[in-house]
Amino acid sequence: MIVDVHSHLPQFRDEVPEGLRQNNPAWRPDRAVESVYTWSEFMEAAAPADRSIVFPIKWHPGERTGSVNGADKPGDWDDVNLATAQFVRAFPEKLIGFMSLHPNDIYALEELERCRTDFGLRGIKLGANYQIFDPLEARALAIYAEAERQGLPILFHIGTSPVRMAPIRYAHPLVVDEIAQRYPNLKIIMAHMGHPWTADTIVVVRKHPNVFTDISGLFYRPFTQWEALVRATEWNILDKVLLASDFPITTIGETIDGLRRVNDIVAGTRLPRIPEDRIEDIINRNSLPLLGLE
């Protein structure tokens, strides 16, 4: 079972209107990224995965607007959680939808319940740095408490970002240590192995039984990926490393290929290698039971 636990919602159902394509050179060092895309483009990229978790980001409290809007023409699709539900319902055997909430929204808990019961969304995506909220503030804690009560896993953006207005400290791995201590039954995914703080991510994952990390956004920085997986091997948490693409920044196919090449950087040296069978375990791991999403 190949499960991609980290992919972003397409903004348009059929076609991207002329002039709205965006080519972003900041997200990865080896090429620019087409960051506006359609349902069919997403599904083509997701083909190697058996299941893909997909989510939006709610940028502002009280606002139901995505970064581009969507559906058949701009303005038809302003509610990003509804948009996620519509996409997932179109491909129910392939997709699992996560909602996005903003803790500073006074209706955040009502939105959680709407997404859970009306839309069937099965987890939550939060990026405290991008959404600019304190991840240990009371309104955020209320979301974690309700997610724990309802059995909804939370995927946090953890690690740095090139976005100038995104406070880096809100996405440091040690924040998750404090959250997991308060909510020990909450399933948490720490995205991107917390790059560049991969060592901090690994010790948090090792400490907390219900905390996992994903491999998204690492293969195109070969040293970071190799170092992170060597640390994960030495600290015995490879069984809690989950496959993830971060589409559109990468595809699941690129990620799998990159994982299989992780040891290339140390070829011909005596530096440690990640066991190839453990790499295949990551690629073929069924993450759904681990996250309570069976």
Secondary structure, DSSP 8 states (H G I E B T S, - for coil): --EEEEEE--SBSS---TT---EESSS-SSS-EE---BHHHHHHHTTT-SEEEEE----STT----SS--TTSTTS---HHHHHHHHHHHSTTTEEE-EE--TTSTTHHHHHHIIIIIS----EEE-HHHHT--TTSHHHHHHHHHHHHHT--EEE--S--S-TTS-GGGG-HHHHHHHHHH-TT--EEEGGGGTT-HHHHHHHHHH-TTEEEE-TT-TTSHHHHHHHHHHHHHTT-GGGEE----BTSS-HHHHHHHHHTGGGGGTTSSS----HHHHHHHHT--HHHHTT--
